[in-house]
Amino acid sequence: MIRIKTFGEPLQPFKARRELDELDERVNRFIAENGIKRVISVSDSTTSEEGNTCGLIRVLVYEE
């Protein structure tokens, strides 16, 4: 069965690299803890407020 999981991460000025590393770790931990064998897709999209990027949404599509 194909499943979708989303992860959100707020971004702060000058801290984006650390926040992206933390997001990578959360996604990798989810994959390991749930025994996911096949990842179909991973995509990122930014969120914005008043024209400023303020967050990131990562979508993971995987097969159970």
C-alpha positions as CSV (number, residue, x, y, z in Angstrom):
1,M,0.0,0.0,0.0
2,I,1.3,3.4,-0.9
3,R,1.3,6.0,1.9
4,I,2.1,9.7,2.3
5,K,3.7,11.4,5.3
6,T,4.3,15.1,5.6
7,F,6.8,16.9,7.9
8,G,6.9,20.6,8.6
9,E,9.7,22.7,9.8
10,P,9.7,26.5,10.5
11,L,12.8,28.3,9.2
12,Q,14.5,31.1,11.0
13,P,17.0,33.5,9.5
14,F,20.6,32.3,9.7
15,K,19.5,28.9,11.1
16,A,18.1,27.2,8.0
17,R,21.1,24.8,7.6
18,R,20.6,23.4,11.1
19,E,16.8,23.2,10.7
20,L,17.3,21.3,7.4
21,D,19.6,18.9,9.1
22,E,17.1,18.3,11.8
23,L,14.3,17.8,9.2
24,D,16.5,15.2,7.4
25,E,17.1,13.4,10.8
26,R,13.3,13.3,11.5
27,V,12.5,11.9,8.1
28,N,15.4,9.3,8.3
29,R,14.3,8.3,11.8
30,F,10.7,7.8,10.6
31,I,11.9,5.6,7.8
32,A,14.0,3.5,10.1
33,E,11.5,3.2,12.9
34,N,8.7,2.1,10.5
35,G,10.8,-0.3,8.5
36,I,10.1,1.4,5.2
37,K,11.8,-0.5,2.4
38,R,10.8,1.5,-0.6
39,V,10.7,5.3,-0.8
40,I,8.9,6.4,-4.0
41,S,9.3,10.2,-3.7
42,V,10.6,12.9,-1.4
43,S,9.8,16.5,-2.3
44,D,10.1,19.9,-0.5
45,S,8.0,23.0,-0.8
46,T,8.4,26.3,1.0
47,T,5.7,28.2,2.9
48,S,5.7,31.9,2.9
49,E,4.1,34.8,4.8
50,E,4.0,38.3,3.3
51,G,6.5,37.2,0.6
52,N,9.1,35.8,3.1
53,T,9.9,32.1,3.2
54,C,9.1,31.0,6.8
55,G,8.8,27.2,6.6
56,L,9.4,24.0,4.7
57,I,7.1,21.1,4.1
58,R,8.6,17.8,3.1
59,V,6.4,15.1,1.6
60,L,7.5,11.5,1.7
61,V,5.7,8.9,-0.5
62,Y,6.5,5.4,0.5
63,E,5.3,1.8,0.1
64,E,4.5,-0.3,3.1
